[in-house]
Amino acid sequence: MIQNLPSARPGPQKQAVWEQIIATIPQEHNHTVLEVAMVHRTAGGLEVELRTMIWGDGLGWYRQSTLVLEQASARKLLRALSSVRRRLEPARAARHANQDEAKVIPFPDSQTSTTEAAAVTALLA
């Protein structure tokens, strides 16, 4: 669920920003979530924030920590995570590799019989 929320950043000059909550990902502990937000600055900047949110009785959800990524860092993280995904799901990656191999039609060579070559030609037609 994407939410657009106005916000203000602490610092020497408060900048008006708005943010979109892209995802809220539950963690192993029911009282902790990972929140992914896009932060749009009025000056035209764009950042990604990864926030560890914790539920506190009487407080509600609050940020325990925030990791701010500029656009270039966010792109690099996405590339790294694609590698992590393949390592977390090796069976799925193997299935996709097998599907790709199934689509390859062998090209006849000089040792291929005429019958085999005709069968391959019929598949290609």
Order of alpha helices (4+ residues) and beta strands (2+ residues): beta-beta-beta-beta-beta-alpha-alpha-alpha
